[in-house]
Amino acid sequence: MPSLVSFRSNLQWARDHIRGYGVTPTVKKVVSTLYDSFYDWTHGTETSKMAWSESLVTDSEKKVHANCYQPSKARPFSRLVSELNLPRGTAFVDVGAGKGRMLLVAAEYGFDRIVGVELCADLSARARQNVEIFRKTRRNLPDIHVVNSDVVKFSIPDGDVVFYLNNSFGIPVLMQFLQIIRRALDSSSRRVWMIYSPPVFDSAVQESRVFNDRRRYEFGGVEFIVYAAGPRTGSTAA
């Protein structure tokens, strides 16, 4: 029976996770997962199903560097954004937006503009559908746009920007993207934040020296690194 197989698989995951990380981190993960299981049900959206990288529909040569679509957890991200207390009027850009879950979560936190950049045409279409469905249950939402594009060809919005990366691609694309941020910082006086989770290539980001501030956060068993650069962003912190 599929339900029994699923139960056994989840039970094995819990046992393995407890052995590897302990009880408290495992409980945090479970709570976050349960919250996400109700997220789509509450809003009528579909952001939960994974999509493997080989199934992504795109003609871009960057596909070989793309990772599978696995949605970020809504509750930990919400808690992080509340903790950061980012200035209102800032643009939010989800780099590798997938089906758009983080665009929907970010829409409730005072960002001036929200943009999702997604390489895969199918995922971009799904994200647009989710945004339209979400609008039916919410009022006074900011502008939300989904762009089907390579991130290295994407034009960064003017003014202060918060980027979100859910480990959407490998180091070759990440390094190109960081150089785009560097050029944007050099060309105008602005503040830029980059939220990275899971921070698989954190060492590479640090070595790029694009950012002058780095802080680590953990919510619901999810690790985030928040980098910042520009005027009044502070000094580097571990």
C-alpha positions as CSV (number, residue, x, y, z in Angstrom):
1,M,0.0,0.0,0.0
2,P,1.4,3.4,-1.0
3,S,0.4,5.0,2.4
4,L,2.2,2.3,4.3
5,V,5.3,2.7,2.2
6,S,5.2,6.5,2.7
7,F,4.8,6.1,6.5
8,R,7.8,3.7,6.7
9,S,9.9,6.1,4.6
10,N,9.0,9.0,6.8
11,L,9.7,7.0,9.9
12,Q,13.1,6.0,8.6
13,W,13.9,9.6,7.7
14,A,13.0,10.6,11.3
15,R,15.2,7.9,12.8
16,D,18.1,8.8,10.6
17,H,17.7,12.5,11.2
18,I,17.6,12.0,15.0
19,R,20.8,9.9,14.9
20,G,22.5,12.5,12.7
21,Y,21.3,15.8,14.2
22,G,19.5,15.1,17.5
23,V,15.9,15.3,18.7
24,T,15.4,19.1,18.8
25,P,16.5,19.8,15.2
26,T,14.4,16.9,14.0
27,V,11.3,18.3,15.7
28,K,11.9,21.7,14.2
29,K,12.2,20.2,10.7
30,V,8.9,18.2,11.3
31,V,7.0,21.3,12.4
32,S,8.3,23.3,9.4
33,T,7.3,20.5,7.1
34,L,3.8,20.2,8.6
35,Y,3.3,23.9,8.2
36,D,4.3,23.7,4.6
37,S,1.9,20.9,4.0
38,F,-0.9,23.3,4.9
39,Y,0.4,26.2,3.0
40,D,-0.8,25.2,-0.4
41,W,-4.1,24.0,1.0
42,T,-4.7,27.3,2.7
43,H,-4.0,29.4,-0.4
44,G,-5.1,27.0,-3.2
45,T,-1.7,27.1,-4.7
46,E,0.7,24.3,-5.8
47,T,4.3,24.9,-4.7
48,S,5.2,21.7,-3.0
49,K,5.9,19.0,-5.6
50,M,9.6,18.7,-6.5
51,A,10.9,18.9,-10.1
52,W,14.2,17.2,-11.0
53,S,16.8,19.2,-12.9
54,E,16.7,16.8,-15.9
55,S,13.0,17.6,-16.4
56,L,13.4,21.4,-16.5
57,V,12.2,22.8,-19.8
58,T,14.7,25.3,-21.1
59,D,17.1,25.9,-24.0
60,S,19.7,27.6,-21.9
61,E,23.1,26.2,-21.7
62,K,22.9,27.0,-17.9
63,K,20.6,24.0,-17.4
64,V,23.6,21.8,-16.7
65,H,24.3,24.0,-13.6
66,A,20.7,24.0,-12.4
67,N,19.6,22.1,-9.3
68,C,16.3,20.4,-8.8
69,Y,13.3,22.4,-7.7
70,Q,12.7,21.9,-4.0
71,P,10.5,24.5,-2.3
72,S,11.9,26.6,0.6
73,K,10.1,26.3,3.9
74,A,7.7,29.1,4.4
75,R,7.6,29.3,8.2
76,P,11.4,29.6,8.7
77,F,11.7,32.2,6.0
78,S,8.8,34.2,7.5
79,R,10.6,34.2,10.8
80,L,13.9,35.3,9.3
81,V,12.4,38.2,7.4
82,S,10.6,39.4,10.6
83,E,13.9,39.2,12.4
84,L,15.9,41.1,9.8
85,N,13.4,44.0,9.8
86,L,14.5,45.1,6.3
87,P,13.7,48.6,5.2
88,R,10.3,49.1,3.5
89,G,10.4,50.1,-0.2
90,T,13.1,47.5,-0.9
91,A,12.8,45.2,-4.0
92,F,12.8,41.5,-3.4
93,V,14.2,39.1,-6.0
94,D,14.0,35.4,-5.7
95,V,16.8,34.0,-7.9
96,G,15.6,30.5,-9.1
97,A,12.0,31.2,-8.0
98,G,10.6,27.8,-9.0
99,K,6.9,27.7,-8.4
100,G,6.9,31.0,-6.5
101,R,6.4,30.1,-2.9
102,M,8.8,32.7,-1.6
103,L,7.3,35.4,-3.8
104,L,4.0,34.7,-2.0
105,V,5.6,34.8,1.5
106,A,7.6,37.9,0.7
107,A,4.4,39.7,-0.5
108,E,3.3,40.1,3.1
109,Y,6.4,41.8,4.4
110,G,6.4,45.3,3.0
111,F,8.6,44.9,-0.1
112,D,8.0,47.5,-2.7
113,R,8.5,45.2,-5.7
114,I,8.8,41.4,-5.9
115,V,10.4,39.6,-8.8
116,G,10.9,35.9,-9.4
117,V,13.7,34.9,-11.8
118,E,13.3,31.3,-13.1
119,L,15.2,29.5,-15.8
120,C,12.5,26.8,-16.5
121,A,9.5,27.9,-18.6
122,D,7.2,25.3,-17.0
123,L,8.1,26.4,-13.5
124,S,7.8,30.1,-14.5
125,A,4.2,29.4,-15.8
126,R,3.3,27.6,-12.6
127,A,4.7,30.5,-10.5
128,R,2.5,33.0,-12.4
129,Q,-0.5,30.8,-11.8
130,N,0.2,30.6,-8.1
131,V,0.6,34.4,-7.9
132,E,-2.8,34.9,-9.6
133,I,-4.4,32.4,-7.3
134,F,-2.8,34.1,-4.3
135,R,-4.1,37.5,-5.3
136,K,-7.6,36.3,-5.0
137,T,-7.1,35.7,-1.2
138,R,-5.1,38.8,-0.4
139,R,-5.6,42.6,-0.9
140,N,-3.1,45.4,-1.4
141,L,-0.3,43.2,-2.6
142,P,2.8,44.7,-4.1
143,D,3.7,44.3,-7.7
144,I,4.8,40.6,-8.3
145,H,6.4,39.6,-11.6
146,V,7.9,36.3,-12.7
147,V,10.6,36.5,-15.3
148,N,11.6,33.4,-17.4
149,S,15.3,34.1,-17.8
150,D,18.9,33.1,-17.0
151,V,19.9,35.0,-13.9
152,V,23.1,36.1,-15.6
153,K,21.0,38.0,-18.2
154,F,18.6,39.5,-15.6
155,S,18.7,43.3,-15.1
156,I,18.8,44.1,-11.4
157,P,16.1,46.5,-10.3
158,D,17.2,50.1,-9.3
159,G,17.6,51.0,-5.7
160,D,18.0,48.7,-2.7
161,V,17.5,45.0,-3.4
162,V,17.1,41.8,-1.3
163,F,18.1,38.6,-3.2
164,Y,17.0,35.2,-2.1
165,L,18.9,32.0,-3.3
166,N,17.6,28.6,-2.5
167,N,20.8,26.9,-3.7
168,S,19.3,27.0,-7.2
169,F,22.5,26.5,-9.2
170,G,26.2,25.5,-9.0
171,I,29.3,27.6,-8.5
172,P,29.8,28.6,-12.2
173,V,26.5,30.5,-12.3
174,L,26.8,31.7,-8.7
175,M,30.1,33.3,-9.4
176,Q,28.7,35.1,-12.5
177,F,25.8,36.3,-10.4
178,L,28.0,37.6,-7.7
179,Q,29.9,39.6,-10.3
180,I,26.7,41.1,-11.5
181,I,26.0,42.2,-7.9
182,R,29.5,43.7,-7.7
183,R,29.0,45.8,-10.8
184,A,25.6,47.0,-9.6
185,L,27.2,48.1,-6.3
186,D,30.0,49.8,-8.2
187,S,27.7,51.7,-10.5
188,S,25.3,53.2,-7.9
189,S,25.0,54.0,-4.2
190,R,22.7,51.2,-3.0
191,R,22.3,48.5,-0.4
192,V,22.1,44.9,-1.4
193,W,21.3,41.9,0.8
194,M,21.6,38.3,-0.2
195,I,19.8,35.5,1.7
196,Y,21.3,32.1,1.0
197,S,19.8,28.8,2.1
198,P,21.0,26.2,2.3
199,P,24.4,28.0,2.1
200,V,26.2,25.2,0.3
201,F,28.8,27.5,-1.3
202,D,29.2,30.0,1.5
203,S,33.0,29.8,1.3
204,A,32.9,30.8,-2.3
205,V,30.6,33.8,-1.5
206,Q,33.0,34.9,1.2
207,E,36.0,34.6,-1.1
208,S,34.3,36.8,-3.7
209,R,34.5,39.7,-1.2
210,V,31.3,41.2,-2.8
211,F,29.7,41.7,0.6
212,N,31.1,43.4,3.7
213,D,28.7,41.8,6.2
214,R,27.8,38.2,6.9
215,R,25.4,36.8,9.6
216,R,24.1,33.3,10.2
217,Y,20.5,32.5,11.3
218,E,18.6,29.3,12.0
219,F,14.9,29.0,12.2
220,G,12.9,25.8,12.2
221,G,16.0,23.7,11.5
222,V,16.8,25.7,8.4
223,E,20.1,27.5,8.1
224,F,20.3,30.9,6.5
225,I,23.3,33.1,5.7
226,V,22.5,36.8,5.2
227,Y,25.1,38.9,3.4
228,A,25.0,42.6,3.0
229,A,26.9,45.3,1.1
230,G,26.5,49.0,0.6
231,P,26.2,52.1,2.8
232,R,25.4,51.5,6.5
233,T,25.3,47.6,6.3
234,G,27.8,47.1,9.2
235,S,31.0,45.1,9.5
236,T,31.5,41.4,8.9
237,A,30.0,39.0,11.5
238,A,30.2,35.2,11.7
